[in-house]
């Protein structure tokens, strides 16, 4: 026999109550382990990112992470020169062709002639 809408709604309600009871039971165990770790290792509110300095600590950490990311982005983006001319001009091959490269091609040189060795 097929269930009615009301029967399914009642079953959902019962399952939600059961889930909440299980969540509370598991949360109690987690909280006990956290309290034990705090006692053993001597963590402070600041260490855990809570308390009056939590916002400041989080902001400082976020700023430091952003700065690190910016530095990594700058250093990882640097490309080695793939093309060089006799005057010391270099080009990585990325982006638009520089004027010296275009001028060398117009003067009869090939890209292979300018390729860095």
Secondary structure, DSSP 4 states (H G I P E B T S, - for coil): -PPPHHHHHHHHHHHHHHHHHHHHHHHHHHHHHHHHHHHHHT--HHHHT-STTHHHHHHHHHHHHHHHHHHHHHHHH----SEE-TTS-EE-S-SSPPHHHHHHHHTT--HHHHB--
